[in-house]
Amino acid sequence: MNLTYESRRPLLEIACFNGQSGVHAEQGGADRIELCHDYTSGGLSPDPAVLSGLKAQVAIPVYVMIRPRANDFLYSNQEFEVMKSTMMTLKNAGADGFVFGILNHVPSDNPTCSWIDERNKQLVQLAGEKPCTFHRAFDCIPEECWGTALKDLAECGFASILTSGGPSGDTAIECVDRLAELFQQVDLVQSQIPAVFVPEIIVGGGVRSSNIQLLWERTHARAFHSSALVTGDCVEPSEVKDLVNSLSTVSIAKD
């Protein structure tokens, strides 16, 4: 395969748990914001008023989390209706994209069943032209099921997948070997179904300026996700700048 190199660096998305963090993310040079609520739970759906306020202060895209509660990603029909309603409310409040994920209950004695709940496709369709990211619910999926999951997520219409490459709670740097394998799986699936767009992998989970260079060297990922936290739950602009500077030393390849 002949490759050419783009002058632009990989995309940097910053997870923000309040409006001020979003302002800091843009000040630091981030390309995109993922707005959510409640850092301790891993991120829940944000308040529409916070989204509206942030959109009035920043120019970069703001994706929003659609997650009604913490813990697992197995949602009841009632919770699914809440997710749909929340998506429409946040869409009307100016969201540029959405981040969510619904998993099927997979029996322990049959882990090769489909992990991707078909209701994800309904949410993607509800989003319309707004791109959707399947979040770190992907981290719950066993490695032997990645190929099927990638095809299912492509069928749903997701634009990207956010993952650390390993079990929930593990960082990307701890799972860097698995991440490298995942990128190989993406290439394999894409070669098998070239007419279908396979979602782009966004590397996230403990990504910081101290390790992002190594993560890129091992994966050549086109997108990274970080909370850029140093202390507390507010994004530190200097850490965003350091992340940007680290990524500015590399170029991403395209066919």
C-alpha positions in Angstrom: 0.0 0.0 0.0 1.3 3.4 -0.9 0.9 6.0 1.8 1.0 9.7 1.7 1.3 11.9 4.8 -1.0 14.7 5.9 0.4 17.7 7.5 -2.2 17.7 10.2 -1.7 16.0 13.5 -4.1 13.4 15.1 -7.3 14.8 16.4 -7.5 15.6 20.2 -10.8 15.3 22.0 -11.0 16.5 25.6 -13.6 15.1 28.0 -15.1 18.0 30.0 -17.4 17.7 33.1 -18.3 21.3 33.3 -18.5 24.4 31.1 -15.3 26.0 32.3 -13.4 22.8 31.3 -14.7 23.2 27.8 -13.4 26.8 27.6 -10.0 25.6 28.9 -9.9 22.8 26.3 -10.3 25.2 23.5 -7.8 27.6 25.0 -5.3 24.7 25.1 -5.8 23.9 21.4 -8.1 20.9 21.5 -10.0 20.0 18.4 -13.2 18.8 20.0 -15.0 18.6 23.4 -16.9 15.7 24.8 -19.3 17.2 27.3 -20.6 15.1 30.1 -21.5 15.2 33.8 -20.2 13.6 37.0 -16.5 12.6 36.6 -16.7 10.0 39.4 -19.3 7.9 37.5 -17.3 8.0 34.3 -19.6 10.6 32.7 -23.4 10.9 32.4 -25.6 13.1 30.2 -24.9 16.8 30.7 -27.4 19.5 31.6 -28.8 21.2 28.4 -28.2 24.6 29.9 -24.5 23.8 30.4 -24.3 22.7 26.8 -26.0 25.9 25.6 -23.7 28.1 27.7 -20.6 26.3 26.5 -21.7 26.5 22.8 -21.9 30.3 23.3 -18.3 30.4 24.4 -16.4 28.0 22.1 -16.0 27.5 18.4 -14.8 23.9 18.3 -17.4 21.0 18.1 -19.0 19.8 21.2 -20.1 16.1 21.4 -22.3 15.1 24.3 -22.7 12.0 26.4 -26.0 10.1 26.3 -25.9 8.0 29.4 -28.8 7.9 31.9 -26.9 6.2 34.8 -23.6 4.7 35.9 -22.6 1.1 36.2 -23.3 -1.2 33.3 -24.5 -0.5 29.8 -27.6 -2.8 29.8 -30.6 -0.5 29.6 -34.3 -1.1 30.1 -36.9 0.0 27.6 -37.7 2.9 29.9 -34.1 4.0 30.1 -33.9 3.7 26.4 -36.8 6.1 26.0 -34.9 8.5 28.4 -31.9 8.3 26.2 -33.9 9.2 23.1 -35.6 12.1 24.8 -32.2 13.3 26.2 -30.7 13.1 22.7 -33.4 15.2 21.2 -33.1 17.8 24.0 -29.4 18.1 23.6 -29.6 18.1 19.8 -31.9 21.1 20.1 -29.5 22.7 22.5 -26.7 22.7 19.9 -24.9 19.3 20.3 -22.5 18.7 17.3 -22.4 14.9 17.9 -23.3 12.2 20.4 -21.4 9.6 22.5 -23.3 6.5 23.8 -23.3 2.7 23.9 -25.8 0.0 24.6 -24.7 -3.6 25.1 -26.7 -6.8 25.0 -26.8 -9.2 27.9 -24.4 -11.9 26.8 -24.5 -15.3 28.7 -21.2 -16.3 30.2 -21.5 -19.7 28.6 -21.9 -18.1 25.1 -19.6 -15.0 24.9 -19.6 -15.0 21.1 -23.1 -13.8 20.9 -23.6 -10.3 19.5 -22.6 -7.7 22.2 -24.1 -4.7 20.3 -27.7 -4.0 21.1 -29.7 -3.2 17.9 -31.2 -0.1 19.7 -27.9 1.6 19.1 -28.9 1.9 15.4 -32.1 3.7 16.4 -30.2 6.3 18.3 -27.7 6.8 15.4 -30.7 7.4 13.1 -32.3 9.8 15.6 -29.0 11.7 15.6 -29.5 12.4 11.9 -26.5 14.0 10.4 -24.8 14.4 13.7 -21.9 11.9 14.1 -22.0 9.3 16.9 -19.2 7.7 18.9 -19.7 4.3 20.6 -18.1 4.9 24.0 -16.0 2.8 26.3 -18.8 0.2 26.6 -16.6 -1.3 24.0 -14.1 -2.1 26.7 -16.5 -4.7 28.1 -16.3 -6.7 24.8 -13.9 -9.7 24.8 -11.1 -9.6 22.3 -12.3 -12.7 20.5 -15.5 -10.8 19.7 -14.0 -7.6 18.4 -14.3 -8.5 14.7 -18.0 -9.1 15.0 -18.5 -6.0 17.2 -16.7 -3.8 14.6 -19.0 -5.1 11.8 -22.1 -4.6 14.0 -21.0 -1.0 14.9 -20.3 -0.2 11.3 -23.8 -1.5 10.4 -25.3 0.8 13.1 -23.6 3.8 11.5 -21.2 4.9 14.2 -18.5 7.2 13.1 -16.0 6.2 15.8 -15.3 4.0 18.8 -13.7 5.3 22.1 -11.7 2.6 23.8 -8.7 1.9 26.0 -8.3 -1.4 24.3 -8.9 -3.5 27.5 -11.3 -4.2 30.4 -13.1 -1.3 31.8 -10.9 0.5 34.4 -7.7 -0.2 32.6 -5.8 2.6 31.0 -4.7 2.8 27.3 -1.1 2.5 28.2 -1.7 -0.7 30.2 -3.6 -2.1 27.2 -1.3 -0.8 24.4 -0.6 -4.3 23.0 -4.3 -5.0 22.8 -4.8 -1.6 21.2 -2.3 -2.4 18.5 -4.2 -5.7 17.9 -7.5 -3.8 17.7 -6.1 -1.6 14.9 -5.1 -4.7 13.0 -8.6 -6.0 13.5 -10.0 -2.8 12.0 -7.8 -3.1 9.0 -8.9 -6.8 8.6 -12.6 -5.9 8.8 -12.2 -3.0 6.4 -10.4 -5.3 3.9 -13.3 -7.8 4.2 -16.0 -5.2 3.6 -14.4 -2.3 1.7 -17.7 -0.8 0.8 -18.6 -0.2 4.4 -17.0 2.5 6.6 -15.5 0.9 9.8 -15.7 3.3 12.7 -12.5 5.1 13.5 -10.8 4.1 16.8 -10.3 6.9 19.3 -7.7 6.0 21.9 -8.8 7.0 25.4 -8.4 6.0 29.1 -5.6 7.7 31.1 -4.2 9.4 28.1 -1.8 12.2 29.1 1.0 14.2 27.6 3.5 11.8 29.4 2.3 8.8 27.4 0.5 10.0 24.3 3.7 9.8 22.1 4.2 6.1 23.0 0.5 5.4 22.3 0.8 7.0 18.9 4.0 5.1 18.1 2.3 1.8 18.9 -1.1 2.5 17.2 -0.7 5.4 14.7 -4.2 6.3 15.9 -5.8 9.3 14.1 -7.7 10.4 17.2 -7.0 10.6 21.0 -9.2 11.3 24.0 -8.1 12.7 27.3 -9.7 14.4 30.3 -6.5 16.5 30.7 -7.0 16.5 34.5 -4.1 17.3 36.8 -6.1 18.0 40.0 -9.8 18.2 40.6 -12.4 17.8 37.9 -11.5 20.9 35.7 -9.4 20.6 32.6 -5.9 22.1 32.9 -5.1 24.2 29.8 -1.4 23.6 30.1 -1.9 19.8 30.0 -4.1 20.3 26.8 -1.2 22.3 25.3 1.3 19.6 26.2 -0.9 17.0 24.6 -1.2 19.1 21.4 2.5 19.7 21.3 3.2 16.0 21.6 0.8 15.2 18.8 2.2 18.0 16.7 5.5 16.1 16.2 3.7 13.4 14.2 1.8 13.2 10.9 -1.1 10.8 10.2 -1.1 8.6 7.1 -3.9 8.2 4.6 -4.3 5.9 1.6 
